[in-house]
Amino acid sequence: MECVPNFSTGDPKVVKAILNEIQGVKEVVLVDHIFDSYYNRLVATFLGRKEAVLKASLEASFAAVQLIDMSKHKGQHPRLGAVDVVPFIPLRNAEMRDCVELARRFAETFARSSGVPVYLYAEAATSPERRDINWVRMGEYEALAEMIRKPGREPDYGAPMFNRKSGATIVGARNIMVGFNVNLGTPDLKAAKTIAKELRKSELSPYLNTMAAYVPERNLTQIGMSLYDYRRASLSRVFEYLEDLADTQGIPIVDSEVVGAMPVVALVEVARHYLRIRNLDGGKVLEQSILRAIDPGASEKD
């Protein structure tokens, strides 16, 4: 299984402490992490078997609520709590129902032991509206004291009481998602927000979420995207659509970046599209061929 927890911190010392908890769990592999000051957010990606992934996610989250004070947190990324979102993703030999079970076990243990209220989202959601993380995060941390007491908005685990230091946590199960950021050659946040809004209004909107942010270290803006279905909203299609929107405002694209681990099939699609390779399938990708040689039961999506 894969777990990609998001923590509300960009403090290198806190980041190190959280990552140490993940790396301290046997049979868990930390494959990627990214953090910054403008989002003030850490995204970690790790893999392992079910029980090891559960242990690592809990240990990291317990450390985070000890070290992060949400009453002092400022950042450009939407967030609800110190441990903002903890998604579990099925990979090889795992089903979505396994991740739903894991999400509920995490939520029950974390809420009981930390006193932090927990909401379930995506495939683990307990009602249709809670599937949408934006619905759960509505008003963010600043409005949580009011929102958590509203009828129908009570947490799934824990008391419906505002936790000033830690906020609330969102936990769920979902399919693989691609985190993809595109940096624009302008510091104009208003222009970037217009582009992000247009993307949300496009035919790609059912398959992705977008936001705009200012990156002070580079004096430019960024379109941050979560591709929920990277086959219907492929990297090449999203990039070209965004490029056209930027061109209409005379804004160049500087570069792009990946957040977390990306499936090789998403990159194969980019190569197939831009290089016009007509016979590029899993058999032409050496690493996928090696995997299938080792495990004949592995599929191209592995």
C-alpha positions, 0 to 999 in steps of 0.5 A, spaced: 500 500 500 501 507 499 500 512 504 501 520 502 500 524 508 500 531 508 502 535 514 501 543 516 509 544 516 515 547 512 519 547 518 525 543 517 526 541 524 519 538 524 519 535 517 526 531 520 522 529 526 516 526 522 520 523 517 524 519 522 518 516 525 516 514 518 523 511 517 523 508 523 518 503 522 521 496 519 518 494 512 516 501 510 520 505 505 519 512 504 520 514 497 519 521 496 517 528 500 517 535 499 516 541 503 516 549 502 515 555 506 509 558 501 505 552 502 508 551 509 506 544 508 510 537 508 507 531 503 511 524 504 510 518 500 511 511 503 510 504 501 509 498 505 505 492 507 498 494 511 500 493 518 507 497 517 503 502 513 498 503 519 504 504 524 508 509 520 502 513 519 500 513 526 507 514 529 508 520 524 501 523 525 502 523 533 509 526 532 506 532 528 500 534 533 506 534 538 510 539 534 505 543 530 501 549 533 495 550 528 494 557 531 500 560 529 500 556 522 500 560 516 500 558 508 497 558 502 495 551 501 488 549 504 488 546 510 484 543 516 489 541 521 496 539 523 495 532 520 491 535 514 490 529 510 492 522 510 490 518 504 491 510 503 492 507 496 491 500 494 497 498 490 499 491 488 495 485 491 491 490 495 484 492 494 480 499 495 476 495 501 483 494 504 484 501 504 478 503 507 478 498 513 485 501 514 483 508 514 477 507 519 482 503 523 487 509 523 481 514 524 479 511 530 486 510 533 488 517 532 482 520 534 482 516 541 489 517 542 490 524 540 484 528 541 484 530 534 477 530 531 477 526 524 473 526 518 473 520 513 473 522 505 473 519 498 472 512 498 472 511 506 466 517 506 460 516 510 456 520 506 456 523 499 458 530 500 464 527 505 467 524 499 469 531 497 475 533 500 473 541 499 467 540 502 470 537 508 475 543 508 470 548 507 472 554 511 479 551 513 482 551 520 480 558 521 472 556 521 473 550 524 470 552 531 464 554 528 463 548 522 464 542 527 458 544 531 454 545 525 448 539 524 451 534 519 458 536 519 460 533 526 467 529 525 466 521 524 471 520 530 472 524 536 468 529 539 465 535 535 469 540 539 474 545 536 482 543 537 485 549 537 492 546 537 491 541 532 485 542 528 482 536 525 484 531 520 481 528 514 483 520 512 481 516 507 482 511 501 483 513 494 486 511 487 493 513 485 493 521 484 498 525 480 500 531 484 503 536 478 505 543 479 506 548 473 510 555 474 508 561 471 513 566 469 509 572 472 509 574 480 501 576 478 497 572 483 491 574 480 493 572 473 495 565 476 488 565 480 484 566 473 488 561 470 486 556 475 479 558 475 479 557 468 482 550 468 476 548 474 471 550 469 474 546 463 472 539 461 477 537 465 474 539 471 471 532 473 478 529 474 483 534 477 483 540 482 487 546 482 489 552 486 494 558 485 500 560 489 505 565 489 513 562 490 517 568 493 523 564 493 523 565 485 518 571 484 513 567 480 506 564 481 504 556 481 498 552 478 498 547 483 494 541 481 491 534 483 490 529 477 484 524 480 484 521 473 491 521 470 488 517 464 482 522 462 486 528 464 493 526 462 499 530 463 500 532 456 492 534 455 493 538 462 499 541 460 497 544 453 490 546 456 494 550 461 499 553 456 493 555 452 490 559 458 497 562 459 498 564 452 492 568 452 495 572 458 502 573 455 505 569 460 510 564 459 511 557 463 517 556 466 518 549 468 513 544 472 514 539 478 511 533 480 509 532 488 509 525 490 511 519 486 508 518 479 506 512 475 510 510 470 504 509 465 503 517 466 510 518 463 509 513 458 503 517 455 507 524 455 512 520 451 507 517 446 503 524 445 509 528 444 514 523 440 508 520 437 511 513 438 505 509 435 508 502 439 510 505 446 506 500 451 509 497 457 513 492 453 517 497 451 519 500 458 525 496 461 523 497 468 516 494 467 518 488 463 523 486 469 517 487 474 513 482 469 519 477 469 520 477 476 512 477 477 508 474 471 502 476 475 504 483 475 500 488 470 502 494 466 499 498 471 504 496 476 
